[in-house]
Amino acid sequence: GAVVSQHPSRVICKSGTSVKIECRSLDFQATTMFWYRQFPKQSLMLMATSNEGSKATYEQGVEKDKFLINHASLTLSTLTVTSAHPEDSSFYICSARDFSAGGDTGELFFGEGSRLTVL
Amino acid sequence: GQNIDQPTEMTATEGAIVQINCTYQTSGFNGLFWYQQHAGEAPTFLSYNVLDGLEEKGRFSSFLSRSKGYSYLLLKELQMKDSASYLCAAMDSNYQLIWGAGTKLIIKP
């Protein structure tokens, strides 16, 4: 299946700093990528839909100025957590769908996830 | 509103069979997904159903009834490595995934 790579897998930062997480589709072009946040023992929560070449679509309650999303190419989307605070500590996961070869089963391919700890 | 319901936790014995149920309510429907997620890792795809019936894939099978808004994931010949959370997700008319909270499956020897 398609491969999505996410980096870094773990990051620890001080409160008030900014952290950038990268999500790459390695063997397909992803016009749309999705960013999720997952707190312990809870399900995935969609934060935003990242669209190549245009602004991201944020879910209700997600601060777009705090969680900056840039989808500059068909294989890369980045999520920047600005002025991070301890409550932003979470597991952030990106995903993408592979629409190539005329087929889309709707299957989402997930990155490995990034665990953010804000001290 | 849109909603997914699945049990919070289930326990089963190694070698046995377990069925994890999921009911959904969405605005439109474009398929039902099951994902497996081990602790601290990203989810991995297990199955996709859009038509009524049973889809079998090795030890795992998934069933869908669109008229009842119901799906189940059936795991046979359970192995210890099957201990994980199983996420049910329904795709609505806008092709957005609505996620359940996940079912934590505990396998005992």
Interface residues (C-beta under 8 A of the other chain):
Chain A: G1 Q6 K41 Q42 S43 L44 M45 L46 F91 I93 T105 G106 E107 L108 F109 F110 G111 E112 G113 R115
Chain B: N30 G31 F33 G40 E41 A42 P43 T44 F45 Y48 L87 M91 Y95 Q96 L97 W99 G100 A101 G102 K104
